[in-house]
């Protein structure tokens, strides 16, 4: 049995023996659908992966019982959501919803509605991805401006936080450029660097990541033109803008247009 098969078998056992056997699931077992999500459905799953379950109700979101604990004291996270709400959110390009319907595994679905949604997940139009790229690129530039502010004022903790947010923006854009929802933060770096845009960003992003020790000395200079951390961020931004232009996206133009509209 492979690791993935073992995780799925454990999840099915938990659904049958724990979730569907307790309130409020037992009373509504013929109405709800249960989907396995989280790290257990990714390529990073292992024998110690926690089990995250999405409980889908036919109507609005409903409260659920506290997550149970299995024999090894591992916690299970249970989240409830309305099926139509999830469908609409995925169609609109909401990251979490779209990631769920593309990667989750349906374990319990008496009426087949969740199975149908997972078999044919919504495909947001290109305009949705363009808007997400523009918004994230704008945030990336704001993070770099904030980084400059923190460097000039000698705030290493704020610098480290700013660098983390800057990298997160860049990595999420790598997925948006391919019409994909990014995974949760703990898988973002490794998965992002394997996208087509991410492959081109490997050198500058890994260079930036390996230089985080420079935070202790604030990049070596308060002059931004000579600051190692700031210049590495500038290189990431430039490479990312170039990669996006090659794919027909114009993030800088969208950012400028957004600023002009805000001034009116």
C-alpha positions in Angstrom: 0.0 0.0 0.0 1.4 3.4 -1.0 1.5 6.3 1.4 -1.4 8.0 -0.4 -3.5 4.8 -0.3 -2.8 4.5 3.5 -3.8 8.1 4.1 -7.1 7.7 2.1 -7.9 4.4 3.9 -7.4 6.1 7.3 -9.6 9.0 6.2 -12.4 6.7 5.1 -12.2 4.9 8.4 -12.5 8.2 10.3 -15.5 9.3 8.2 -17.3 6.0 8.7 -16.5 5.4 12.4 -16.1 8.9 13.8 -17.7 11.7 11.8 -20.8 10.0 10.5 -21.3 8.3 13.9 -21.6 11.6 15.9 -24.0 14.5 16.0 -24.7 16.5 14.0 -23.4 14.3 11.1 -25.3 11.2 12.1 -28.7 12.9 11.8 -27.9 14.3 8.3 -25.6 11.6 6.8 -28.0 11.3 3.8 -27.8 15.1 3.1 -24.2 16.1 3.6 -21.1 15.4 1.6 -17.6 15.0 3.1 -14.4 15.8 1.2 -10.8 15.1 2.3 -8.6 18.1 1.8 -5.4 19.7 3.3 -2.0 18.1 3.1 -3.5 14.6 2.9 -4.5 15.1 -0.8 -1.3 16.7 -1.9 1.9 15.1 -3.2 3.5 16.0 0.2 1.2 13.6 2.2 2.9 11.1 4.5 1.9 8.7 7.2 1.7 11.5 9.7 -0.4 13.9 7.7 -3.3 15.4 9.6 -6.8 14.9 8.2 -8.8 18.0 7.2 -12.4 17.4 6.2 -14.8 19.7 4.4 -18.4 19.0 5.2 -20.7 20.3 2.5 -24.3 21.1 3.3 -27.1 21.6 0.7 -27.9 25.0 2.1 -26.0 27.7 4.0 -23.0 27.1 6.2 -23.8 25.3 9.4 -22.0 24.9 12.7 -20.2 21.6 13.3 -19.0 19.7 16.3 -15.4 20.2 17.6 -12.9 18.1 15.8 -12.4 14.6 17.3 -9.1 13.0 18.2 -7.9 9.6 17.0 -6.0 7.0 19.0 -2.6 8.7 18.3 -3.9 12.1 19.6 -3.8 13.6 16.1 -6.3 16.3 15.6 -8.9 16.4 12.7 -10.0 19.8 11.4 -13.6 19.9 10.2 -15.0 22.8 8.3 -18.6 23.2 7.1 -19.6 25.1 4.0 -22.6 25.3 1.7 -22.2 23.4 -1.6 -23.6 26.2 -3.7 -21.5 28.8 -1.8 -18.4 26.7 -2.6 -19.4 26.3 -6.3 -20.0 30.1 -6.7 -16.7 30.9 -4.9 -14.7 28.6 -7.1 -16.3 30.0 -10.3 -15.4 33.5 -9.1 -11.7 32.4 -8.6 -11.6 32.3 -4.8 -8.2 30.7 -4.1 -9.3 28.3 -1.3 -12.5 27.2 -3.0 -10.8 26.6 -6.3 -8.0 24.7 -4.8 -10.4 22.5 -2.9 -12.5 21.5 -5.9 -9.4 20.7 -7.9 -7.5 18.7 -5.3 -9.9 17.4 -2.7 -11.1 13.8 -2.6 -14.8 13.1 -2.1 -15.3 10.4 0.5 -19.1 10.6 1.2 -21.6 11.9 -1.2 -25.1 10.2 -1.2 -26.6 12.5 -3.8 -23.5 12.8 -6.1 -23.6 16.6 -6.2 -20.1 17.0 -4.7 -18.8 14.3 -7.0 -20.2 16.1 -10.0 -18.6 19.4 -8.9 -15.2 17.7 -8.3 -15.4 16.0 -11.7 -16.0 19.3 -13.5 -14.5 22.1 -11.4 -15.3 25.7 -12.6 -12.8 27.3 -14.9 -12.6 31.0 -14.2 -12.1 33.2 -17.3 -8.8 34.8 -18.1 -10.1 38.1 -16.9 -10.2 36.7 -13.3 -6.6 35.6 -13.4 -5.6 39.0 -14.9 -7.3 40.8 -12.1 -5.7 38.5 -9.5 -2.2 39.0 -11.1 -2.7 42.8 -11.1 -3.8 42.9 -7.5 -1.0 40.7 -6.3 1.6 42.5 -8.3 0.4 45.8 -6.8 0.7 44.2 -3.4 4.2 43.0 -4.2 5.3 46.5 -5.1 3.7 47.8 -1.9 5.6 45.2 0.1 8.9 46.4 -1.5 8.1 50.0 -0.7 7.3 49.0 2.9 10.6 47.1 3.0 12.4 50.3 2.1 10.7 52.1 4.9 11.7 49.4 7.4 15.3 49.3 6.2 15.7 53.0 6.5 14.4 52.9 10.1 16.4 49.9 11.2 13.6 47.5 11.9 14.8 43.9 11.3 11.6 42.2 12.5 9.5 44.3 10.1 12.0 43.6 7.3 11.8 39.9 7.8 8.0 40.0 7.8 8.0 42.2 4.7 10.3 39.8 2.9 8.0 36.9 3.7 5.0 38.7 2.3 6.9 39.9 -0.8 7.9 36.3 -1.6 4.3 35.1 -1.0 3.0 37.6 -3.5 5.5 36.5 -6.1 4.8 32.8 -5.6 1.0 33.2 -5.8 1.4 35.1 -9.1 3.3 32.1 -10.5 0.0 30.0 -10.1 -2.3 32.8 -11.3 -0.3 33.1 -14.6 -1.1 29.4 -15.3 -4.8 29.7 -14.3 -4.3 27.8 -11.1 -5.2 28.5 -7.4 -2.1 28.5 -5.2 -1.8 26.0 -2.4 -1.7 26.9 1.3 1.4 28.7 2.5 3.4 25.7 3.7 3.5 24.3 0.2 3.7 27.5 -1.6 7.5 27.8 -2.1 8.2 24.3 -3.4 5.1 24.1 -5.6 5.5 27.7 -6.9 9.1 27.1 -8.1 7.8 24.2 -10.2 5.4 26.3 -12.3 6.5 27.6 -15.6 6.9 31.1 -14.3 8.4 29.9 -11.0 11.1 28.0 -12.9 12.4 31.3 -14.3 12.3 32.8 -10.8 14.2 30.1 -9.1 17.6 31.8 -9.2 16.4 35.2 -7.8 13.9 33.8 -5.3 16.4 31.2 -3.9 19.0 33.9 -3.8 16.6 36.1 -1.8 15.7 33.2 0.5 19.3 32.3 1.2 20.1 35.9 2.1 17.6 36.2 4.9 20.5 36.2 7.3 21.2 39.7 6.0 18.1 40.8 7.9 20.4 41.0 11.1 22.5 43.7 9.4 19.6 45.3 7.5 21.0 44.4 4.1 24.4 46.0 4.8 23.5 49.5 3.8 20.7 52.1 4.5 21.2 53.3 0.9 18.7 51.3 -1.2 20.9 51.3 -4.3 23.5 49.4 -2.3 21.2 47.4 0.0 21.6 43.7 -0.7 18.1 42.7 0.4 16.3 45.5 -1.4 18.2 44.9 -4.6 17.4 41.2 -4.5 13.7 42.0 -4.2 14.0 44.4 -7.2 15.6 41.6 -9.2 12.7 39.2 -8.4 10.1 41.9 -9.3 11.9 42.6 -12.6 12.1 39.0 -13.6 8.5 38.4 -12.6 7.3 41.4 -14.7 9.3 40.1 -17.7 7.9 36.6 -17.4 4.3 37.9 -17.2 4.8 40.2 -20.2 6.0 37.1 -22.2 2.7 35.4 -21.4 0.6 38.4 -22.4 -0.1 39.9 -19.0 0.6 43.6 -18.3 0.8 43.9 -14.5 2.5 47.3 -14.5 -0.1 48.8 -16.8 -2.9 47.4 -14.7 -1.3 48.9 -11.5 -0.9 52.3 -13.2 -4.5 52.2 -14.4 -5.7 51.3 -10.9 -3.8 54.2 -9.3 -5.3 56.6 -11.9 -8.8 55.5 -11.1 -8.2 55.9 -7.3 -7.1 59.6 -7.9 -10.3 60.5 -9.7 
